Amino acid sequence: MAVSTGRPRRVVIVGGSISGLFHGVYLKRHGSDVVILEQDPKTIRSSHNAGIAIGPAALEFLAKYDDTGVQSCIPGVRTRLAYRQNLYWKDTNITKHLTSWGLLYRILRANFDGLTSEAVPQPPKPRESDGKAEYRAGKRATGLWYHDGVVTVQFVGEDGKEDRITADLVLGADGLHSTVKTLLAQATAKEYSGYVSWRGTINESELSPKTAEYFANRTVLGFYERNYFVCYPIPPDSGSFAPGTRLINWVWYWNMDESYELDQVLTDIHGYKHSNTVPSGLINPEIWKKHLANTVPSLSPTFAELLLKTENPFVTKVNDAICERATYHDGHVILVGDALSTFRPHFALATEQAAKHCLALGKVWDGETTLEQWEKEAIIWATKIRLGSRTMGAGHVRGWGEFFGAAWESLVFMVRAQLGWA
Ligand SMILES: Cc1cc2nc3c(=O)[nH]c(=O)nc-3n(C[C@H](O)[C@H](O)[C@H](O)COP(=O)(O)OP(=O)(O)OC[C@H]3O[C@@H](n4cnc5c(N)ncnc54)[C@H](O)[C@@H]3O)c2cc1C
């Protein structure tokens, strides 16, 4: 059962991506001493320049805790819908604030442990109330034990050496394939959606002026037969926002059951079959060429230009997953961000979820609410978004049968949540 723990003094966070850094910055700003363990050995990490959306909680977080003064996103980008050859099907008032994983990572690192980067050449000085902050790159968590209010985390470095660290609180911010979750023996409902996302970015200056203008200042959703695109402008990792220097990020949801064909897509240029993502630069060019040859003739020339000019796209199986519990060991171990719940990305809410978890946990540490209440609300919100995202994906990629099933499940859950039965 979750227990309210008060503000923790020593914290270890497993996972140094967006969720780990939101929580790390928050806790450090409130005086905790924080160590982040991140398995990736690179300090300046690459995001393949791919894009993320920033919602109200992430904006609130940055307004309160970001001292860099650096522009974090392209604000208020409107959404246009395109249907097959009709590029101007509908302009909507739906807006999103858009950025890249790499830029947000650099801003959060500058605040957390003063990392200098092209995006943040002069990191801010610590605030007087700050605790200590340490980002240990190339450290993979491998073990976790709890005894009498103290959590011990075992980790292994790049040199293969094992070490241990203790804390009052450990946050598992280690994503969809969370090691912390596995070490807690937490069962997870994880499922392949039946489709993949092909993704890529291209500098707007490399597109023809007409195509660049079409994509440069809006999010475009382009719908085709059981596949659809989401395209939007983002800053590169360096944080440049000047027109002509930004990137157009595209995501193309493509229907593909578990099959020999999917195995081929996931097999890289070295013959290695990836379980989830084939990173940029490793996709077998023959597979990509064949895919384009089969599909480009049915696309509008404007979308086709994006694909044909993109170098090094990458591909990911779209999964979702959710845990039944977020808190363990009397509240001394907590799962946050994608480790607790990963959505299909249709509503672009993963970063928002991470910020929401962090701000709401702050209220627990301030004594305004309990950890039980935090956990309940986090799981209800995640379930709503997870089921809504499934409905969206099923409707546009998988077909009517799955759409009605997903919509029904979503509706039933919303009613149960409304009645307090969820
Ligand atoms: C390099 C990178 C680029 C991304 N780019 C995009 C993007 O462009 N668009 C988008 O929508 N989402 C992107 N994501 C995913 C996005 O960050 C998340 O969906 C969201 O922000 C919430 O993430 P998270 O921090 O909970 O989990 P994740 O972002 O998945 O981060 C988990 C982190 O934990 C680390 N980790 C895992 N296991 C261990 C272990 N045993 N020990 C130590 N560390 C461990 C991983 O290396 C990773 O850094 C990216 C993630 C990464 C890591």
The ligand as an SDF file (V2000), in Angstrom:
LIG
                    3D

 53 58  0  0  0  0  0  0  0  0999 V2000
   16.9950    9.3900  -26.9950 C   0  0  0  0  0  0  0  0  0  0  0  0
   15.5010    9.4920  -26.9340 C   0  0  0  0  0  0  0  0  0  0  0  0
   14.8200   10.2180  -27.9170 C   0  0  0  0  0  0  0  0  0  0  0  0
   13.4370   10.3300  -27.8920 C   0  0  0  0  0  0  0  0  0  0  0  0
   12.8270   11.0490  -28.8540 N   0  0  0  0  0  0  0  0  0  0  0  0
   11.4950   11.1830  -28.8230 C   0  0  0  0  0  0  0  0  0  0  0  0
   10.8400   11.9430  -29.7960 C   0  0  0  0  0  0  0  0  0  0  0  0
   11.4600   12.5020  -30.6430 O   0  0  0  0  0  0  0  0  0  0  0  0
    9.4870   12.0510  -29.7630 N   0  0  0  0  0  0  0  0  0  0  0  0
    8.7490   11.4630  -28.7730 C   0  0  0  0  0  0  0  0  0  0  0  0
    7.5280   11.6130  -28.7530 O   0  0  0  0  0  0  0  0  0  0  0  0
    9.3470   10.7450  -27.8210 N   0  0  0  0  0  0  0  0  0  0  0  0
   10.6830   10.5820  -27.8310 C   0  0  0  0  0  0  0  0  0  0  0  0
   11.2940    9.8320  -26.8800 N   0  0  0  0  0  0  0  0  0  0  0  0
   10.4420    9.2240  -25.8660 C   0  0  0  0  0  0  0  0  0  0  0  0
   10.0350   10.2750  -24.8560 C   0  0  0  0  0  0  0  0  0  0  0  0
   11.1630   10.7800  -24.2130 O   0  0  0  0  0  0  0  0  0  0  0  0
    9.1150    9.6580  -23.8500 C   0  0  0  0  0  0  0  0  0  0  0  0
    8.0310    9.0170  -24.4310 O   0  0  0  0  0  0  0  0  0  0  0  0
    8.5420   10.6760  -22.8480 C   0  0  0  0  0  0  0  0  0  0  0  0
    9.2460   11.8470  -22.8100 O   0  0  0  0  0  0  0  0  0  0  0  0
    8.5600   10.0980  -21.4420 C   0  0  0  0  0  0  0  0  0  0  0  0
    9.7230    9.4640  -21.3230 O   0  0  0  0  0  0  0  0  0  0  0  0
   10.3980    8.8030  -20.0960 P   0  0  0  0  0  0  0  0  0  0  0  0
   11.4790    9.7080  -19.6490 O   0  0  0  0  0  0  0  0  0  0  0  0
    9.4050    8.3250  -19.1260 O   0  0  0  0  0  0  0  0  0  0  0  0
   11.0010    7.4900  -20.8050 O   0  0  0  0  0  0  0  0  0  0  0  0
   12.1140    7.3840  -22.0100 P   0  0  0  0  0  0  0  0  0  0  0  0
   12.1640    8.6490  -22.7420 O   0  0  0  0  0  0  0  0  0  0  0  0
   11.7980    6.1400  -22.6860 O   0  0  0  0  0  0  0  0  0  0  0  0
   13.4390    7.2800  -21.1680 O   0  0  0  0  0  0  0  0  0  0  0  0
   13.8380    6.1860  -20.4180 C   0  0  0  0  0  0  0  0  0  0  0  0
   15.3090    6.3930  -20.1100 C   0  0  0  0  0  0  0  0  0  0  0  0
   15.7260    5.3830  -19.2190 O   0  0  0  0  0  0  0  0  0  0  0  0
   16.9800    4.8790  -19.6370 C   0  0  0  0  0  0  0  0  0  0  0  0
   17.0940    3.5300  -19.1010 N   0  0  0  0  0  0  0  0  0  0  0  0
   16.3610    2.4270  -19.4320 C   0  0  0  0  0  0  0  0  0  0  0  0
   16.7270    1.3670  -18.6780 N   0  0  0  0  0  0  0  0  0  0  0  0
   17.7170    1.8070  -17.8550 C   0  0  0  0  0  0  0  0  0  0  0  0
   18.4920    1.1750  -16.8300 C   0  0  0  0  0  0  0  0  0  0  0  0
   18.3300   -0.1220  -16.5200 N   0  0  0  0  0  0  0  0  0  0  0  0
   19.4120    1.9270  -16.1700 N   0  0  0  0  0  0  0  0  0  0  0  0
   19.6120    3.2410  -16.4710 C   0  0  0  0  0  0  0  0  0  0  0  0
   18.8980    3.8790  -17.4580 N   0  0  0  0  0  0  0  0  0  0  0  0
   17.9520    3.1740  -18.1140 C   0  0  0  0  0  0  0  0  0  0  0  0
   16.9110    4.9570  -21.1560 C   0  0  0  0  0  0  0  0  0  0  0  0
   18.1750    4.9410  -21.7630 O   0  0  0  0  0  0  0  0  0  0  0  0
   16.2080    6.2870  -21.3440 C   0  0  0  0  0  0  0  0  0  0  0  0
   17.0910    7.3760  -21.3600 O   0  0  0  0  0  0  0  0  0  0  0  0
   12.6820    9.6890  -26.8550 C   0  0  0  0  0  0  0  0  0  0  0  0
   13.3520    8.9800  -25.8580 C   0  0  0  0  0  0  0  0  0  0  0  0
   14.7450    8.8790  -25.8800 C   0  0  0  0  0  0  0  0  0  0  0  0
   15.4450    8.1160  -24.7900 C   0  0  0  0  0  0  0  0  0  0  0  0
  1  2  1  0
  2  3  1  0
  2 52  2  0
  3  4  2  0
  4  5  1  0
  4 50  1  0
  5  6  2  0
  6  7  1  0
  6 13  1  0
  7  8  2  0
  7  9  1  0
  9 10  1  0
 10 11  2  0
 10 12  1  0
 12 13  2  0
 13 14  1  0
 14 15  1  0
 14 50  1  0
 15 16  1  0
 16 17  1  0
 16 18  1  0
 18 19  1  0
 18 20  1  0
 20 21  1  0
 20 22  1  0
 22 23  1  0
 23 24  1  0
 24 25  2  0
 24 26  1  0
 24 27  1  0
 27 28  1  0
 28 29  2  0
 28 30  1  0
 28 31  1  0
 31 32  1  0
 32 33  1  0
 33 34  1  0
 33 48  1  0
 34 35  1  0
 35 36  1  0
 35 46  1  0
 36 37  1  0
 36 45  1  0
 37 38  2  0
 38 39  1  0
 39 40  1  0
 39 45  2  0
 40 41  1  0
 40 42  2  0
 42 43  1  0
 43 44  2  0
 44 45  1  0
 46 47  1  0
 46 48  1  0
 48 49  1  0
 50 51  2  0
 51 52  1  0
 52 53  1  0
M  END
$$$$
